[in-house]
Amino acid sequence: MKHIKLFASVLVGLAVIGGGAGYYVHYTNRVTATQQKKTAAKAKVKKAKRVQKKVAHQVAAVKVTKNKAAGKQITQILKADHFVGTALVVRNNKVLYRKGFGYANARDGRLNGPDSKYQILSIQKSITATLLMQLVQKHRLKLTDKVSKFYPSLPGAEQTTIRQMLDMTTGFRLAQGSTANLSEKQVVDYAVNHTKFTAAKLGKFNYSSVNYLLLAGIIRQLTGKTYQQVFTTNIIRRLKLKHTGFVIHGLGQHATTGYQAKTGEIKPTYDAAFVETTAMMNNELGTGQVYMSVGDLFKVEQAIETGKLITPKNVEILHTRTATGTYGGGVYNETPQVYRSHGLGYGYESVVRMSTTGKTGVVLLSNYYRNATSTLAPAQKIYTEMMKGNLK
């Protein structure tokens, strides 16, 4: 009987050891697989950066001269980037170029054209900043006001100013928005309840879209109207825009579909259309939920710079570079003569490069996002050559 019990104990021990060994092997394999995925992802990112550098070099290498037609040379620059979307080039208030490339919707066979509409993404921040500055101009708030005046329960709000939110120098960070379909007020409430604060980042450039979402909420508080209502009245109607609206209502005529390229892909295949949910659209409150045509976008940015929406003095105050970067008031203030704005997401990429006089600029709106290249390169090339006098 003792022998039988001993034999049974040995079997149980072996089973336990075997089970433990099986679990160890499974766990090790899982860790190894995770590490392999991370390594593969890093390799893809490195490859994309190499390709991006190569394409940027190709764009920069395009020879531009005064002796050739401006339109043909601009087309050559955009083709070097395999650009998909619509381009607008304006010099001294004269339209030099306005042309569409590629498909607005490949399945339907619709091509991009001069009036095609695109989600402008983070470029919207420059408009949200202007709407807030209008309230500053009316003495409804001050740039030195503490954020706690509007969001007393927000972590770090007592230490942070409105100016710092405009300049992305707060310690605020929202990991991700809600997956539920929320109203404007609910989107703001969600952000207040889920935003984290890192004191060490306060006063340093720290790009985080939640700053502008919360600014949109402040506009709501001070006006008693929704952000959409304020935007519609003060921007769309005031400037008589014909091809501008909120993506949640659909893009209507001249609509485009956003496409997401595969990692490292340069030439468009239109294989993957990006599906943006209603929740995603709502979560972009004040930061990237608006669509425009290139013409409307240039008109808005020009109106800001020329003092049609706020005074020239307040434009200068709004677009002041921070001590830790070029960002200020929703744009990157590269020099006293030029600024740029850039947006990415949902299969779209948007770029504006504009003179601070508002007379000259390049607008590139794309509905084909590629991580292996960027429309920043052709926008800079075109603008630089234009300022050299090579594109007239």
Phi, psi and omega in degrees: 000319179298321180296322180294316180296320180296318180297320180295321180295321179296318179298317179297318180298316179296323180295317180296314179299317180297318179296318179297318179296321179295318179295319181298315179297317179298315181296316180299317179297321180294316178298316180298317180297318179297317179296321179296321178296317179296318179297316180296320180296318178296321180296321179294319179297316179297320179296317180299320179294322178296317180294318180300317179297320180295314180295318179300322178294320179296320179294314181295333184280350179298124182279128180238135182221157180291341187278354181245157181298135183300317182301315181295323182287324176295318178300319180298318179296315181291324178290330177296335178264356185057042184297137174237124180145211179230137181243140174228129178234124182235132178232120181051048178068011178250128179286115178272330191201137176205107188206147177259151179228138175074193186265137169284323175209108185294322182298320181272353180074019180273132182266154173288141181224186183301328184254013178300148184252139184224149173290123186273351173057228189293349175297336177302333181301325179295330179280318177300319178298321179293318178299321178291321181294331175298323179287326174296318180297330178270007178064032177275339175199171177240152178294338179274356179300143175284145181297334180297340177298332182249331181226076184298334183267357182286127179302132177081000184295327181290338182264352190245143180253165176299319179302318180294327176293318179298328185261004180059041178243032176262175175258018183281142177206129175247115186300313178198155180278176179288148176270355179273158178277100187253155174283172178304311181299319181292325177297317179295314180300319179299316180297317180299321183279344184240356180285135178259155180234129177245107185301327183295339182266353180296129180090357179242149180299125185208085187300123179206116186298338182299335177303315183281333172297315180291327176295321176299323177293326178292322176300320176299313183298317186281332182263338184075013179236161177289159177300319179300319180295316180296316179298315181298316181289311189273345181241297186297306183287319182298322181261002178055051180281137184254343186231044183226143178182190180258132186301333182296338179266001182088153184271345177067215181296143182068025179291154174237159175250135179277134180242145181247118180285157174288158180302126179086354182283136180249306181280134184293138175241342181060033182284326187234104174279135182278132178259109180264122182282163177299323178299318178299316180299316180294323181294343181272021180311119177075356188237343183175038184248013184249145173248153178206165168267166180299323181295315179295320181295317177298319181298319180292311182297323178294319179298323178295310185292329184267008174080022179277340182250325172220163184294152177307323179296319180286332173297315180297318178295315181298316184265048175263129179297147176275167180291337184250012179178181182269349185289139176190122177066032175093001179222163175265110184272086188293316177217173176295348183256342185213145173227164177224158175220146189214141178221147179221143172147151173058031179087007181240155170218135182230140180220136172231132173233117193224143173284150181288353173278341181081004184267336187228136179189166177233129177237122176237118177243123184239142175250027177220092182281130178231128180280352182266000175202170182215144179287355176298322183295307178295327179297316180292319179299312181297315182296316181298315180293326178294318181289337175284346182091010180276343178239110182230000000 
